């Protein structure tokens, strides 16, 4: 690691003002010219995707599905269908109550999927 001050490193004598001036001249002569762009940057920028396309996705479908599921459970619990469906499902029977609950869940999932699909860009 080089030191920022002008003290000797590993037995080397310190640089004099004349040595520093000569070093500055050598570094100035060794300076490289910029690489010609020739339209590369402009072409690359045109090929990049539109940043508006990757907008932050809305969490509305997730909240809608949660709210819809909660309302579905609340409504079905009030009718007594949910306990009947759970009891029939636990026994491995496809009861009419289980069919109604599954139809409601399927309808809710189709509605949310349609919503998400319609919000999708591209």
ABEGO torsion letter per residue (X at the ends): XBBABABBBGGBBBBBAAAAAAAAAAAAAABBBBBBAGGAAAAAAAABBBAAAABBBBAAAAAAAAAAAAAAAAAAAAAGAAAAAAAAAAAGBBBAAAAAAAAAAAAAAAAAAAAAAAABBX
